Amino acid sequence: MIDLYYWPTPNGHKITLFLEEAGLPYTIKPVDIGKGAQFEPAYLAISPNNKMPAIVDHEPVDGGGPLSVFESGAILVYLAGKTGKFIPEDPRGKVACLEWLFWQMGGLGPMTGQYGHFHVYAPEKIPYAMERYRKEVERLLDVLDRHLKDRAFITGDDYTIADMACYPWVDPYSKAPFDLQPFAEVRRWRAAIAARPGTQRAYALEKEVNRNAGQPMSDEEKKILFGQGARKG
């Protein structure tokens, strides 16, 4: 059994996408990031960067005690290794899969997150920042769009953890929708993933876990999420 410490965000969706596709038994442990649950000592013991998601695998492949994993990319790699699913077996395919996984972790996710912050959550409109991150997300989507030409999924014919990582970060902000019209291959790829039963089951968890999903954040929630600095002492 796997304990999934989860809240319905793009990074959280990555892991439910995998678990639903793989059919692994798991239990959701909600981490209400708007209330600061990610800073509780018990959670920091498994996710020291106070971010979500994280997992605890009570049946790791080495047969030892429970194993915790934090960082969504690391979790996907761990789960793919545990199950032998959703990662290519051949060395070149595996390299390509990991390249695009880390491309998402280092580029698409952070840049789209900043786009969302300055378009949706920032207390004041900063045109330079809004334009800066819009252009960078547009550039990244163009990179993905060009790569997907003549490929069903990111590494070819098979759906992998690279797709699971990237999919939730394509146009995730309903209050600041991104123009996907220029990116025909991304739209085709995105629609194919959205139609998968595993994707639909994963996203159905959003309202089950957070009944207020999609509602505006309070000032207190924004302070918790965006106001943290280094701890003193």
Beta strands, then each sheet from edge to edge (+ up, - down):
strand 1: 2-6
strand 2: 26-30
strand 3: 54-57
strand 4: 67-70
sheet 1: 2+ 1+ 3- 4+
end
